[in-house]
Amino acid sequence: MSKKHTAGILAAFSSAIFLGMAPVFGKLAITLGFTPFAVVALRTGFAAGIMFLAIAIFYRQYLYIFPVGLIGCALAGMINGLGSLLYYLALQRLDASVGQLLYSLYPFFVALWLILDHQPPSRLTFFRVALATAAVLLLTKTPGRAVDITGVLMMIGASILYAMHLPINQRVLYEVPAPTVALYTLLAMSAIVIPAYLIFDRAWPAENVPWLPVFGLTFVTVFSRIALFLGVKKIGGMQTALLGLAELLIAILFSSLLLGENLSTSQWLGAIGLGISLILVMYERPTPPTHSGKTGWLSWIRAPDLPKDVFGPYE
């Protein structure tokens, strides 16, 4: 296994660990008195602001991006911003663990989007997606509790939109470093979720409501985004999505520890199946993105001739 492939796997796992904490912090913030619109606006706005200041002060070379790449990041950010709104609205109605279980269907949708972009996954990848999907179906069975259909549909919609933004960003990442893509995608997300909060909500929590869950959510958003796009750059969107399913196990663990949510026997069987799907990544052949893709629904995202060393040694 090459160093680049190993680095991609480590980045994807790091992103999964951070993202696994997101539903726990988000559910905690909503339970304490923040509205879903406020949670997503605050965490996205804070994360984008922190990242912009850090890059503008210390790594100004990462501010450069070619125009079509900027459009790609804006499109991905707007799609993911809408998905984030659906995600936190659904989280208000569902347990954090169950919500994350439904959200974890996104590798299936990533595979569909990549097929449309003429990047068909391998047979092993198809098997891992099928195994992960079956595992998620087991995980979503909650004995003795009615299913909130609205919450379920919202979370599946969020999963579809999250899956759509990964192939778009993967195309941009052919020529642009991960921090740049993370920054402009977060800024585009902020341009969606902050106006949504100001138009549809504007509710502010009481003075005595603790902000620690929101700050925790901001922290995991910043670091998960950089790690996520670094993983996509090194090993591609499909493998990053499958490795990202580890976030589900993190969410289950901390939902049990911090929120008192527990899984049934069938749900634990699903968790084992999901773990097997993750372990099988060791047998995947490294298939990083190539620059030759001139067809597919995202073929328009292509870089012009870039100035030499504009980013420096970011590989």
GIWOFEN-V204797 format. One line per field, one symbol per residue. ss: DSSP state (H for helix, E for strand, L for the rest). phi: phi as a letter, one per 40 degrees, with the letter a starting at -180 (. if undefined). psi: psi as a letter, one per 30 degrees, with the letter a starting at -180 (. if undefined). A space follows every 50 residues. Layout:
BEGIN
ss=???
phi=???
psi=???
END
This chain:
BEGIN
ss=LLHHHHHHHHHHHHHHHHHHHHHHHHHHHHHHLLLHHHHHHHHHHHHHHH HHHHHHHHLHHHHLLLHHHHHHHHHHHHHHHHHHHHHHHHHHHLLHHHHH HHHLLHHHHHHHHHHHLLLLLLHHHHHHHHHHHHHHHHHLLLLLLLLLHH HHHHHHHHHHHHHHHHHHHHHHLLLLLHHHHHHHHHHHHHHHHHHHHHHH LLLLLLLLLLLHHHHHHHHHHHHHHHHHHHHHHHHLHHHHHHHLLHHHHH HHHHHHHHHLLLLLHHHHHHHHHHHHHHHHHHHLLLLLLLLLLLLLLLLL LLLLLLLLLLLLLLL
phi=.ccccccccccccccccccccdcccccccccchccdcccccccccccccc cccccccbbcccccacdcccccccccccccccccccccccccbbcdcccc ccccccdcccdccccccgbccccccdcccccccccccccccbdgbcccdc cccccccccccccccccccccccdbbcddcccccccccccccccdccccb bgcbcccccccdccccccdcccccccccccccccbgcccccccccccccc cccccccbbgcbbcccccccccccccdcccccbccdbccbcccbbhcbcc cbccccccfcbgccc
psi=kleeeeeeeeeeeeeeeefffefeeeeeeeeffkleeeeeeeeeeeeeee eeeeeeefiffffkkleeeeeeeeeeeeeeeeeeeeefeeffflleeeee eefgffeeeeeeeeefghiklleeeeeeeeeeeeeeeeffjjkgkkkjee eeeeeeeeeeeeeefeeeeeeefefkleeeeeefeeeeeefeeeeeeeef dgkkllegkkgeeeeeeeefeeeeeeeefeeeeegleeeeeeeffffeee eeefeeeffgkllleeeeeeeeeeeeeeefffgkkkilklgfjgllfgff ikkajlkkgefaif.
END
